[in-house]
Amino acid sequence: MQNGLNIVFDEKDFSISSEADTISGTSKLRYNALYKVYETKKDFYIFVTPVVAFLVSKMDFLSGAPGELRSLLQLKIGERIVICK
């Protein structure tokens, strides 16, 4: 089995699924639970606490586009998304 992480964003919440040889599971989170999000030229860093984050590479999108995710996050978390130049 191949290891992997899948994150699905929708209007209400987002889910994070992991699949590995020894462990697997899915968690659903509401946007108001996010601590902060940083967007760089290549990635989104989605912090659920000040020290725990998920890295979402813009190159790994299977559907949608980075601009759509940015717009959704701006709508849902406002100033807690930081766009880095």
Beta strands, then each sheet from edge to edge (+ up, - down):
strand 1: 4-9
strand 2: 13-19
strand 3: 24-30
strand 4: 36-39
strand 5: 43-47
strand 6: 53-57
strand 7: 81-83
sheet 1: 1+ 2- 3+
sheet 2: 6+ 5- 4+ 7+
end
